[in-house]
């Protein structure tokens, strides 16, 4: 009875997978990849993404060799319907890794566009199996993967964070995709020649989109990542640790990025704290930009700017804080910026003046 519902051929198995298994595997795979990628270090993450890229390149070439009739071995032809699934799996792993990297390094209010694009790529990847038979589509997705990978990797290699690193990442990605297309042309000249113009347009459009996202700060400054941030009533450094006084709130408030309130008594200052992760060997300067929202114009007025150095290597992030005295009542935000104005993190809160100090608790940051 059960056997009548089971797939009876390889192609039917693929269709059965797409209809019944893929929706659940998307959710399960996304959760598993997030747990795994968030638990591993940068070296292991880099190695995993490199392996996924190798599988994707080999899989794409295998798909096209079979489609062109260049491979006629019985075993290869038997497993050929699964090859697009292998390519799809590889790109799914790549986009899952990118989603973790970019979301950890992104200030949601600024970099949500790039995170949303990655989320769409990740979700859409599960529905694109038939498109993975198209050489121009394959090459476009591969170029996106190269760009996303080297935007992350170049600062690690050169120990620098700057717009020049984006240009280096782009140059490496373009060089690799050109080498890939030239290599494919040696074994599949008709296929490459037929798709040459489409590939050139796709690569050009993708590069322009990534450039626009990067130079409008929609792409976060990888590999920097904000590990912790908040506003406090007092912070002092004692025996190498930062001790802070804060307003106790309900347990779920720390997971809500908006609606934070700072109750300020007369004479109190506000302390902004951030812990920014940077890889070992990478040093840079960060800025706390204090801004108050002008109730008349609705614009954010910069009140003060505090700079401090960051030395990479600490798992919990390099810690630093800044202070503002006599702040106005109303909406505030503290932007954590790179020397080039990229937003690593943002602390948003509302200052409400109160006649007496509120009850505070102490914790170690």
N, C-alpha and C positions, 0 to 999 in steps of 0.2 A: 504493500500500500504506500509506504513512504517513498519507495524507489521511483514511483511515477512522477514525484515532484522534484527529484534530483536531476542535475544536468546530465545529458547523455553524450555530449561532445565537448571538445576543448572550447570552441567558440561559445557554446551554450553556457559553459562554466563561467566564462568571462562575463557574459550578459547577466547570469545569475549573481555573480559577485557584485556587479555594478548596481543591480536592483536591490539586493537584500543586505549585502555585507558592507559595501562602501560607506553608506551613511553612518553606520555604527563604528566602522573602523576609523572614519574621520575623527569622531569624538574621542574614541579610545586612543588613537595614535597621537592626537593633539595633546591629550592629558599626559600620556606616557612620555612624549618628547619633551614637554615642558618640565616634567619632573626630572628627567635624565639630564637635559641640557642645563637646567638651573643648578644641578648638583655637582657638575664637573667643572674642572678648572679651564682656564683659557687655552692651555696647550692641548688638552684632550678635545675641547670644542673645535679648535682649529684642525686637529687631525680628523675628527669625525666629518667635518664639512668638506675637507679635502677628499676623503674617501667617497663621500656622496657625489662630489663633482666628477671623480674618475668613473664611478659607476654610470653616471648620467651620460658622459661622453661616449664610453664604450657601448652603452645601451642604444644610444641614438645611431651610432654607426652600424650596429648590428641590425636594428630595425630597417635601415635604408638598404643595407646589403641584401637582406631577405626580400624586401619589396622590389628591388631591382633585378632579382633573380640571380645575383652573383653567388649566392650560397644555396646549395641544393642537397646538403647532407640531410639524411632522413631525420636524425634526432633534432637538428636545428629547426627543420620545418615543423616538427611536431610541437616544439616549445615556442615557435614564432609568435602565436597569439598572445603569449605572456610577456613578450619583450616590451610592448608599450606600458604594461603594468609595472615592470621593473624600472623603466625610465620615470614613470609617474611616482613610484615609491621614492626614488632618489631625489627628485625635485621636492617631494613632500617633506623629506628629511631636511633638505637645505632650507626650505621656507620656514619650517618649524624652528630651526636653529636661528635664522634671521629674526623671527618674531620675538624670540626670547632676548636676543642681543639688543635689538632696537627698542623693545618696550622697556627693558631695564635701564637703558641709557637715555630714554626720552622723558622730557617734561610733557605730560599729557596735553596741557593747554597749547603747546607750541608744536610738538612733533606728532600729533595724532594722525596727521595725513599719511605720513610714511608708515606708521603702524597699521592704519586702516588698509592701505594698499597691500601690505604684507599679509594681513588677515584675509583679504579678498583673494590673493594669489593662493594662499593655503587652502581656502575653501574651494575655490575654482579648480584647483589642481585635481581634486577628487572627481571632477566631472569632465576632464579633458582627455580621457584616454584615446579617443579617436583622433583628436587634434595632434597627439604625439606621433602620428604617422606622417604629418606634414613637416618637411625639412625646414621650411622658413619659420614655422611656429617653434619647432625644436630649437633652432638657432637663436631666436629671439629670447626664449626662456633661459637658454644657456647664458646669453649675454647679461641678462638681469642677474643671474646667479653669480657670474664673474664679478660684476660691479659691486653687488652687495657684499661679496666675500672680501674683495680687496679694499673696499672702504673701511672694513673692520681690520684687515691684516696689515695694511701699509703703515699705520701709526705704531703698531706693535714692532714692526721690523725696524723702522727708522727712528723710533722713540720720539716722535714729534706729533703734535696736533696742530694742523694749520690748513688753510685752503689749498696749499701746494700738495698736501697729501691726497686730497680729492683728485687733483689733476694727475698725480702719479698713479692712483688707483685706476682712473679712467684710461690712461695710456696703457697700463698693463693689460686691462680688460680688453681694450680694442685690439692690442697686439695679439692676445691669445685667441680672440674670436677670428681674426684674420688668418692666423696660423691654422686654426681648426678648419676653416672653410677651404684654405689652400690644400690642406691634407686630405680633406674629403673629396676635393676635386680630382686628386690623383687616382682615386679608386672609383669615384662616381661622377665623372665629368658632366654627363648629360643632366643629372639631377641638379648639380650646383649651378650650371649655366642657366637652367630654366628658372631657378629661384634667385639668381644673383641680384636683380634689381629690388625684389621684395625684401631680401635680407638687408641690403644697404639702407633702404628706407626704414626698416624696423630698427636696426642698430642706431641709426641717426636719431630717430624719434625717441628711443629709450635713453640715449645719452642726453638729449636736450631735456627730457623730463627729469632725470636724475640731477642734472645741473641746476634746474630751476628749484627742485626740492632742497638741494644742498645749500644754495646761496640765499634761500629764503628761510634757512634754519629749520626746515621741515624734517630734514635728516639729522638725527642727534649726533653729537660729537663723540662717536665711538673712538676708543674703547672706554672712555670715562663713563661712570655710572653712579648715580646718587643712591647711596645705601641707606641714609637716614637724614632726616631734616625736621626742623620744628622751631617754634618760638617759645621762649621761656622767660620767667620773671627774674632769674639770676643764673649765671653760669660761672664756675671757677674751676681752675685746674689744680688738682691735689694729687701729688705722687703719680703724675703721668696720666691721671684719669680726669675726665670732665664730669663734674657734679652739677646737677641742674635742679632748680625749683620750678615746678609746673602745676597747672590746674588739673586736678583729677577729673576725668570724664568717664562716660560709659565705655565699656570694652570695645564696642564697634566703631567708636569715633575715629580711632587711628587708621581705620581702613577706608574712611570717607575723605576724599581729597579736597572737599570744599566745606564751607560753613563753619570753619574754626573761629572761635571767639577768644579774644584776649581781654580780660577784665583788668583795667589799669587803674591803680590807686594814685592819688596825687604824689608826684615826685618819683614815680617808678620809671625805669628804663625798660626797653624791650631787647631781648637777646635772641638773635637768629643763629641757629646751629645747623651745620651741614657736614655730612661725612661722605666724601667723594672717592670712589674706587678708581685707582689708576694702576696699570700693570707695573711690575718691577722694572726700574730703569727709566721710566717715563716721568719727567718732572715738568710742571707748567705753573702758570699763575691763574688763580681764579678770582672772581670779583663778586662781592655781595652788593647788588644794586637795590637800594631801598626805594620803593615807589609808593606814593599815596595817590589815591584816586580823587581828583578834583571834583567836588560835587556840582560845581557850576558848569564846567566844560565837559565832564565825563572822561577827560584825558588822564593818563598816568603821569604824575609829576615826579621826577627823580629828586629825592631829598638828600641822599648821601650815597657815596661809593667807597667800599672798603676792599682793598686787595690783599691777598695772602698767597703764599706759595703752596704747592702740593707736590709731595714726593710719593711716587708710586710704590706698591709692594705690600701695603697693609690690607688684609682680607676684608676687614670691616670698613675700609675707606679712610682716607686722610681727613682728620677732624679739624674744624675751624669754626669760629663764631665771630659775629660782629654785633655792635650795640648802637641803638639810636635812643637819644634822650628827648624828653618832652614831645612825644609824637602826637599828632593830631588825631582826634576821634574820627573813625570812619574805616573805609576799606584800604588795606595795605597788601603789598606783595614784596617779597624779596627774591629777585632773580639771581641764580647762581650761574655766572657767565664765564666762558673761556676768554682769552685775550682777543679773540676775533668776534666776540659778541654772540657766540652760539650758546644756547640755553641748556645747561646740564640739568638744572632742577629749578623748581619754583615753590616758594612757601607763600600761600595766600591765607589771609586772616582778616578779621574785623576787630578794630580796637573800640571798646566801650569803656568810657570813664565811669568809675564807681567811687563813692566817698571813702570807703574803707578797704584795706587789703583783703583779698579773698583767701580762703583756706588753700594752702599749698602742700605739695608732697615733694620729696627729694628722690632722685634716681641718678644712676651713673650712666652716662652716654657712651 
